[in-house]
Amino acid sequence: LNVTEFSNKVKDSAVVVLDVRTPVEFQTGHLATAVNIDYEGLNFEGEVNKLDKTKTYAVYCRSGRRSGLATGLMSKDGFKSIFNLEGGIEAWQSAGNAVVNN
């Protein structure tokens, strides 16, 4: 999804926002409701498989590469409703959208 479409998607409280960057990147700023599971971490697939596959996930990273890979893996693992933010958090911030540092 582009930034506008992704922004509309994450406004839905039923959507789980998933940040697949490293914990250090996550701490530098992330979407307010985001859950952090590091795509490059040792147990990404194990952590993702703990998630409810019936929910909708909006996934992002820094530029869109890792989140694209993550959504592909999630799709293979049986997730039905997953969306990737084109351009990642860089595009999100460039469009003037807020991030939090908590």
One Martini backbone bead per residue (centre of mass of N, CA, C, O) as a GRO file, in nm:
protein
  102
    1LEU     BB    1   0.100   0.034   0.017
    2ASN     BB    2   0.056   0.339   0.040
    3VAL     BB    3   0.054   0.583   0.265
    4THR     BB    4  -0.249   0.645   0.256
    5GLU     BB    5  -0.352   0.351   0.273
    6PHE     BB    6  -0.200   0.279   0.533
    7SER     BB    7  -0.322   0.497   0.713
    8ASN     BB    8  -0.612   0.389   0.688
    9LYS     BB    9  -0.557   0.104   0.798
   10VAL     BB   10  -0.432   0.193   1.093
   11LYS     BB   11  -0.707   0.320   1.201
   12ASP     BB   12  -0.777   0.034   1.255
   13SER     BB   13  -0.800  -0.136   1.557
   14ALA     BB   14  -0.781  -0.437   1.421
   15VAL     BB   15  -0.505  -0.360   1.330
   16VAL     BB   16  -0.182  -0.487   1.302
   17VAL     BB   17   0.122  -0.336   1.375
   18LEU     BB   18   0.430  -0.417   1.196
   19ASP     BB   19   0.769  -0.404   1.296
   20VAL     BB   20   1.073  -0.532   1.115
   21ARG     BB   21   1.285  -0.406   1.267
   22THR     BB   22   1.507  -0.327   1.468
   23PRO     BB   23   1.521  -0.228   1.790
   24VAL     BB   24   1.687   0.025   1.730
   25GLU     BB   25   1.507   0.140   1.510
   26PHE     BB   26   1.246   0.146   1.676
   27GLN     BB   27   1.357   0.361   1.890
   28THR     BB   28   1.377   0.604   1.669
   29GLY     BB   29   1.088   0.526   1.547
   30HIS     BB   30   0.727   0.472   1.548
   31LEU     BB   31   0.438   0.352   1.540
   32ALA     BB   32   0.225   0.371   1.801
   33THR     BB   33   0.104   0.048   1.766
   34ALA     BB   34   0.359  -0.106   1.735
   35VAL     BB   35   0.511  -0.415   1.665
   36ASN     BB   36   0.823  -0.582   1.738
   37ILE     BB   37   0.972  -0.784   1.466
   38ASP     BB   38   1.267  -0.906   1.367
   39TYR     BB   39   1.353  -1.015   1.060
   40GLU     BB   40   1.677  -1.058   1.139
   41GLY     BB   41   1.614  -1.244   1.345
   42LEU     BB   42   1.640  -1.567   1.470
   43ASN     BB   43   1.291  -1.576   1.536
   44PHE     BB   44   1.075  -1.471   1.335
   45GLU     BB   45   0.893  -1.712   1.259
   46GLY     BB   46   0.819  -1.790   1.550
   47GLU     BB   47   0.686  -1.518   1.627
   48VAL     BB   48   0.476  -1.504   1.398
   49ASN     BB   49   0.336  -1.787   1.470
   50LYS     BB   50   0.195  -1.650   1.735
   51LEU     BB   51   0.006  -1.521   1.560
   52ASP     BB   52  -0.299  -1.420   1.438
   53LYS     BB   53  -0.415  -1.528   1.121
   54THR     BB   54  -0.706  -1.364   1.127
   55LYS     BB   55  -0.569  -1.108   1.112
   56THR     BB   56  -0.466  -0.782   1.043
   57TYR     BB   57  -0.164  -0.666   0.866
   58ALA     BB   58   0.068  -0.392   0.908
   59VAL     BB   59   0.373  -0.362   0.730
   60TYR     BB   60   0.708  -0.243   0.829
   61CYS     BB   61   1.001  -0.050   0.753
   62ARG     BB   62   1.224   0.153   0.618
   63SER     BB   63   1.178   0.081   0.275
   64GLY     BB   64   1.023  -0.231   0.215
   65ARG     BB   65   1.195  -0.491   0.196
   66ARG     BB   66   1.148  -0.654   0.462
   67SER     BB   67   0.836  -0.637   0.452
   68GLY     BB   68   0.812  -0.792   0.188
   69LEU     BB   69   0.939  -1.052   0.294
   70ALA     BB   70   0.752  -1.090   0.539
   71THR     BB   71   0.480  -1.110   0.383
   72GLY     BB   72   0.562  -1.357   0.220
   73LEU     BB   73   0.604  -1.545   0.463
   74MET     BB   74   0.324  -1.509   0.588
   75SER     BB   75   0.165  -1.619   0.351
   76LYS     BB   76   0.294  -1.907   0.361
   77ASP     BB   77   0.190  -1.931   0.679
   78GLY     BB   78  -0.140  -1.828   0.646
   79PHE     BB   79  -0.176  -1.539   0.594
   80LYS     BB   80  -0.444  -1.328   0.457
   81SER     BB   81  -0.404  -1.020   0.599
   82ILE     BB   82  -0.160  -0.831   0.427
   83PHE     BB   83   0.044  -0.527   0.454
   84ASN     BB   84   0.258  -0.309   0.268
   85LEU     BB   85   0.484  -0.044   0.297
   86GLU     BB   86   0.568   0.169   0.072
   87GLY     BB   87   0.890   0.290   0.164
   88GLY     BB   88   0.825   0.296   0.446
   89ILE     BB   89   0.909   0.510   0.702
   90GLU     BB   90   1.027   0.714   0.510
   91ALA     BB   91   0.761   0.776   0.361
   92TRP     BB   92   0.592   0.844   0.608
   93GLN     BB   93   0.766   1.093   0.698
   94SER     BB   94   0.769   1.248   0.424
   95ALA     BB   95   0.442   1.283   0.456
   96GLY     BB   96   0.414   1.382   0.780
   97ASN     BB   97   0.417   1.151   0.970
   98ALA     BB   98   0.405   1.009   1.274
   99VAL     BB   99   0.622   0.933   1.552
  100VAL     BB  100   0.751   0.728   1.813
  101ASN     BB  101   0.965   0.701   2.141
  102ASN     BB  102   0.866   0.418   2.342
   0.00000   0.00000   0.00000
